[in-house]
Amino acid sequence: MTTTNTTVLKIMNLLFWIIFIGLCIKTGALLISFFVSIFVNPAGAKDLYMGLNLSKLYNYSLPYYVPVASLVIVLTGLKAYIAYLVVKIFTKFDLAKPFNHDITALITTISHVALETGILAIIASGTSGWITKRGIDVPDNWGASEILFFAGVIYIIAIVFKKGTELQTENDLTV
């Protein structure tokens, strides 16, 4: 393992920790703001997190507000979970023997969670479109196509890792 590879992996590990922590903070802030807007002060819907304004939707109908805000929170939480799984990969990754069952299982889990996230983003996009037809502005860019593309790429990588793990295990048994 070269020094360059080690350095790049350490930098990537640090970046994914930062992404994971940032997404956890965002999810927590959204969750707290959501509960404040429901139970304490309806004006909290005006700025749920960094300018996300769902006050028009809240004023229009609480039964529409709750699912849309919940979708925002769940999608952010799922992205944080994916970042957590990537962080877990760094704890188990060994460049000398990169193919092992733990890494393969984590990459497969990431592909499944990304697929579920993409499907949920499609549902959120459809819900937003349905509500927008009623004259209420709601977020319409849920990133469903990007998430589904990501899920497909990760699934292909998971298949390659599964085959690599099988070959490496077979190679270890013959030596």
C-alpha positions, 0 to 999 in steps of 0.5 A: 500500500502506497503512501498516496493511497493511505493519505487519500483513504484518510482524507476520504474517511475524514470527509465522510465523517464530516458529511455524516455529522452534517447530515445528522445535524440537518436531520435533527434540526429538521425534526426539532423544527418540525415538532416545534411547528406542530406543537409550539409555534406554527411560525416555525414552518416558515424556516424549518432548516436553512430557508426551507419554507413550508408555511404556505403548506402548513397554512393550507392544510396540516394533513398535507404539511405533515407528510411532506415535512416527514418525507424531507426528514426521512430522506435526510435521515436515509442519506445520513444512514448511507454516510454512516455505512460508508464510515463503517466501510472505512473501519473494516477496509484493508487495502491488502485484502480489500475483498471480504464479507463485511465490506461486501455486505456493507456495500450491498446494504448501501445499494439497497438503502439507496434504492429505497431512498430513490423510491421514497424520493419518487413518492415525494416528487409525486406528492409534491406535484399533486400538492403543487397542482392545488396551488401550493408551493412545495419543494419539487427537486427531491433528486430521485433520478440521481439517487436511483442512478447512485443505487444502480452504480453501487449495486454493480460495485456490490456485485463486483465485490461479491465476486472478488470476495468469492475469488479471494476466499477461494485463493486463500483456501488454496494457498 
